[in-house]
């Protein structure tokens, strides 16, 4: 088994890796407050707002995780011609994430607003457009993406089912990335599973893997069969199925399987944990690790992020410390997301 100290040796290499994230961009908005009474109008808490913050969400959160871990990252996708789209662009620029592939369109930016009081999420409000993207806009996005693929080490496809990831885009990007020998990872949605053929790896959760396999994955044996089937069906190098408190299972081409138990010490919030997994998993492979090493690194990163409140990220020194690196600097632990207050 690979030692955690040897895994920590990949972290300095993250700074030399370049990753392109393609997918559905979102803005995560947080309203932080306190509750002291129940509303007289309805049996709901009254939240006294103390502060507000925003940070990149969806595919933009994957890019944010990669950047926080030290990698160079560019993002391609669609935002609306609205204040939320402008805010998302500002957040990307603030984090030094290349947003040259982000296009604006006359549709709402996808926004998730979370109201949090006393370390508990009270309610989430979602805003998004429901209509398919026009074909000319998808063609423009494809051009933006294909221009960037040759200059990166890895491509992450983040499919949240919001309209950016289409058959046309996948049929253009995956073969191009393969020709240039890039790492290609996918956070999948069930309706597009058969379009992800011949990527490097997919990172579905239990539910997504079950939907792709056409059955519930209730038992350990169910997960095993589904993982093996997906590797063969998609002709990919690997499938990393995330299982929450049961950790992860990695299935590789040729029948290799690795069980990875969770290392989370405490769980405050699982929001965004899947984004952290694919970010760390991809960044590690782009830095020269094996798929098994990358999966173990991603597991440690996820174990850190679920111990924070809200959609959060992991810093290289946090990850190095958890992996036992003797040279990891200390960092003050915070439960809130790394975002700007307003």
Secondary structure, 3 states (H helix, E strand, C coil): CCCHHHHHCCHHHHHHCEEEEEECEEEEEEEEEEEEEECCCCCCEEEEEEEEEEEEEEHHHHHHHHHHCCCEEEEEEEEECCHHHHHHHHHHHHCCCEEEEEEEECCCCEEEEEEEECCEEEEEEEECCCCCCCHHHHHHHHHHHHHHHCCCCEEEEECCCCCCCCHHHHHHHHHHHHHCCCEEEEECCHHHHHHHCCCCEECCEHHHHHHHHCCCCCCHHHHHHHHHHHHHHHCCCEEEEECHHHCEEEEECCCCEEEECCCCCCCCCCCCHHHHHHHHHHHHHHCCCCHHHHHHHHHHHHHHHCCCCCCCCCCHHHHHHHCCCCCCCCCCCCCCCCCEEC
